[in-house]
Amino acid sequence: MNEALVVMVRGIIAFFTLLIFARLLGKQQISQLTFFDYVLGITIGSIAANLTTDLTSRAWPHWVGLAVWTILVLALQWLTLKWRYASKYIDGEPTVVIMNGKIMEDAMRKLRYRTSELLEQLRQKNVFDISQVEFAVLEVNGQLSVLKKSQHQPVTPQDLNIPTDYQGIDTELIYDGVVVEQNLKQVNLDRAWLDNQLKNQGIYDPSEVFLANLNAQGNLYVDKYQDHLKKLTDIGDYPGPH
């Protein structure tokens, strides 16, 4: 059989096998990526690549290897869900690196976590003055969680006793020119209401709309394919100070 055709067939097999196994593993591999998860991802991807391009061996041993690694990852996930101590030793535990405003040097030394890394991650959290930090926790995925001292935390409407409206999330009513009927029913609206809203904005066909979102306050945001914006060709045409 032609080598290109063999690679194509084995590539299709590897692609769908990896897709199925990735679905089985779930989103934990992405949302909580530890170093061990990172190594697992690289290894499974490497096996899939060999399954595609290694024509010196048969395909099924690579497929078996891919299945074995996936099964082992699923077994570890189940074990860490059912047994807390297993999760502690496999995934690790969050570590407090700043407590009551004091840096925990011994904890950082055990983690081989440098002060420069701590300061960098604090800056990524918009903290440029370490004296503002009450607690900082290094999570198992390497991210830093920061709790500022109360006097340095931003004021909220609740602190000022200011009433607020419910925010919620937007609901897509039109996506890429197609009406999402299910979402329309979910918010207890119908096609006639949507058509009327569009006509009020000079739109007579949903296919003219790139995106239409309804927010929790009942306001409809509409973005058309053709926005008819004035073409700005010179810096002097742009609004704002020069």
Contacts in CASP RR format, 6 or more apart in sequence:
PFRMAT RR
TARGET T0000
AUTHOR 0000-0000-0000
METHOD contacts of the structure
MODEL  1
MNEALVVMVRGIIAFFTLLIFARLLGKQQISQLTFFDYVLGITIGSIAAN
LTTDLTSRAWPHWVGLAVWTILVLALQWLTLKWRYASKYIDGEPTVVIMN
GKIMEDAMRKLRYRTSELLEQLRQKNVFDISQVEFAVLEVNGQLSVLKKS
QHQPVTPQDLNIPTDYQGIDTELIYDGVVVEQNLKQVNLDRAWLDNQLKN
QGIYDPSEVFLANLNAQGNLYVDKYQDHLKKLTDIGDYPGPH
3 55 0 8 1.000
6 55 0 8 1.000
7 52 0 8 1.000
7 53 0 8 1.000
7 55 0 8 1.000
10 51 0 8 1.000
10 52 0 8 1.000
10 53 0 8 1.000
10 59 0 8 1.000
11 51 0 8 1.000
11 52 0 8 1.000
13 51 0 8 1.000
13 59 0 8 1.000
13 63 0 8 1.000
14 48 0 8 1.000
14 49 0 8 1.000
14 51 0 8 1.000
14 52 0 8 1.000
14 62 0 8 1.000
14 66 0 8 1.000
15 48 0 8 1.000
17 48 0 8 1.000
17 51 0 8 1.000
17 63 0 8 1.000
17 66 0 8 1.000
18 44 0 8 1.000
18 45 0 8 1.000
18 48 0 8 1.000
18 66 0 8 1.000
21 44 0 8 1.000
21 66 0 8 1.000
21 67 0 8 1.000
21 70 0 8 1.000
22 29 0 8 1.000
24 70 0 8 1.000
24 74 0 8 1.000
25 70 0 8 1.000
25 73 0 8 1.000
25 74 0 8 1.000
25 77 0 8 1.000
28 37 0 8 1.000
28 77 0 8 1.000
29 37 0 8 1.000
29 40 0 8 1.000
29 41 0 8 1.000
32 91 0 8 1.000
32 140 0 8 1.000
32 141 0 8 1.000
33 141 0 8 1.000
34 91 0 8 1.000
34 92 0 8 1.000
34 140 0 8 1.000
34 141 0 8 1.000
34 142 0 8 1.000
36 90 0 8 1.000
36 91 0 8 1.000
40 69 0 8 1.000
40 73 0 8 1.000
43 69 0 8 1.000
44 66 0 8 1.000
44 69 0 8 1.000
44 70 0 8 1.000
44 73 0 8 1.000
47 62 0 8 1.000
47 65 0 8 1.000
47 66 0 8 1.000
47 69 0 8 1.000
48 62 0 8 1.000
48 66 0 8 1.000
50 62 0 8 1.000
51 59 0 8 1.000
51 62 0 8 1.000
51 63 0 8 1.000
51 66 0 8 1.000
54 62 0 8 1.000
76 90 0 8 1.000
79 86 0 8 1.000
79 87 0 8 1.000
79 90 0 8 1.000
80 86 0 8 1.000
80 87 0 8 1.000
80 90 0 8 1.000
80 91 0 8 1.000
81 87 0 8 1.000
91 140 0 8 1.000
92 140 0 8 1.000
93 140 0 8 1.000
94 137 0 8 1.000
94 138 0 8 1.000
94 139 0 8 1.000
94 140 0 8 1.000
94 145 0 8 1.000
95 104 0 8 1.000
95 107 0 8 1.000
95 111 0 8 1.000
95 137 0 8 1.000
95 138 0 8 1.000
96 104 0 8 1.000
96 107 0 8 1.000
96 135 0 8 1.000
96 136 0 8 1.000
96 137 0 8 1.000
96 138 0 8 1.000
97 103 0 8 1.000
97 104 0 8 1.000
97 107 0 8 1.000
97 108 0 8 1.000
97 111 0 8 1.000
97 113 0 8 1.000
97 118 0 8 1.000
97 136 0 8 1.000
97 137 0 8 1.000
97 138 0 8 1.000
97 144 0 8 1.000
98 104 0 8 1.000
98 118 0 8 1.000
98 130 0 8 1.000
98 133 0 8 1.000
98 134 0 8 1.000
98 135 0 8 1.000
98 136 0 8 1.000
99 135 0 8 1.000
100 134 0 8 1.000
100 135 0 8 1.000
101 131 0 8 1.000
101 133 0 8 1.000
101 134 0 8 1.000
101 135 0 8 1.000
101 149 0 8 1.000
103 115 0 8 1.000
103 118 0 8 1.000
103 130 0 8 1.000
108 114 0 8 1.000
108 115 0 8 1.000
108 118 0 8 1.000
111 138 0 8 1.000
113 138 0 8 1.000
118 136 0 8 1.000
118 144 0 8 1.000
119 130 0 8 1.000
121 143 0 8 1.000
121 144 0 8 1.000
122 128 0 8 1.000
122 130 0 8 1.000
122 133 0 8 1.000
122 136 0 8 1.000
122 144 0 8 1.000
122 146 0 8 1.000
124 144 0 8 1.000
125 144 0 8 1.000
125 146 0 8 1.000
127 133 0 8 1.000
127 146 0 8 1.000
127 148 0 8 1.000
132 148 0 8 1.000
132 149 0 8 1.000
132 152 0 8 1.000
133 146 0 8 1.000
133 147 0 8 1.000
133 148 0 8 1.000
133 149 0 8 1.000
134 147 0 8 1.000
134 148 0 8 1.000
134 149 0 8 1.000
134 150 0 8 1.000
135 146 0 8 1.000
135 147 0 8 1.000
136 144 0 8 1.000
136 145 0 8 1.000
136 146 0 8 1.000
136 147 0 8 1.000
137 144 0 8 1.000
137 145 0 8 1.000
138 144 0 8 1.000
139 145 0 8 1.000
157 163 0 8 1.000
157 164 0 8 1.000
165 216 0 8 1.000
165 217 0 8 1.000
166 216 0 8 1.000
167 216 0 8 1.000
168 215 0 8 1.000
168 216 0 8 1.000
169 216 0 8 1.000
170 213 0 8 1.000
170 214 0 8 1.000
170 215 0 8 1.000
170 216 0 8 1.000
170 221 0 8 1.000
171 183 0 8 1.000
171 186 0 8 1.000
171 187 0 8 1.000
171 213 0 8 1.000
171 214 0 8 1.000
171 215 0 8 1.000
172 180 0 8 1.000
172 183 0 8 1.000
172 211 0 8 1.000
172 212 0 8 1.000
172 213 0 8 1.000
173 179 0 8 1.000
173 180 0 8 1.000
173 183 0 8 1.000
173 184 0 8 1.000
173 187 0 8 1.000
173 189 0 8 1.000
173 194 0 8 1.000
173 212 0 8 1.000
173 213 0 8 1.000
173 214 0 8 1.000
173 220 0 8 1.000
174 180 0 8 1.000
174 194 0 8 1.000
174 206 0 8 1.000
174 209 0 8 1.000
174 211 0 8 1.000
174 212 0 8 1.000
174 222 0 8 1.000
175 211 0 8 1.000
176 210 0 8 1.000
176 211 0 8 1.000
177 206 0 8 1.000
177 207 0 8 1.000
177 208 0 8 1.000
177 209 0 8 1.000
177 210 0 8 1.000
178 206 0 8 1.000
178 207 0 8 1.000
179 191 0 8 1.000
179 194 0 8 1.000
179 206 0 8 1.000
181 191 0 8 1.000
184 190 0 8 1.000
184 191 0 8 1.000
184 194 0 8 1.000
187 214 0 8 1.000
189 214 0 8 1.000
194 206 0 8 1.000
194 212 0 8 1.000
197 220 0 8 1.000
197 222 0 8 1.000
198 204 0 8 1.000
198 206 0 8 1.000
198 209 0 8 1.000
198 212 0 8 1.000
198 222 0 8 1.000
201 222 0 8 1.000
203 209 0 8 1.000
203 222 0 8 1.000
203 224 0 8 1.000
206 212 0 8 1.000
208 224 0 8 1.000
208 225 0 8 1.000
208 226 0 8 1.000
209 222 0 8 1.000
209 223 0 8 1.000
209 224 0 8 1.000
209 225 0 8 1.000
210 223 0 8 1.000
210 224 0 8 1.000
210 225 0 8 1.000
211 221 0 8 1.000
211 222 0 8 1.000
211 223 0 8 1.000
212 220 0 8 1.000
212 221 0 8 1.000
212 222 0 8 1.000
212 223 0 8 1.000
213 220 0 8 1.000
213 221 0 8 1.000
214 220 0 8 1.000
214 221 0 8 1.000
215 221 0 8 1.000
230 237 0 8 1.000
232 238 0 8 1.000
235 242 0 8 1.000
236 242 0 8 1.000
END
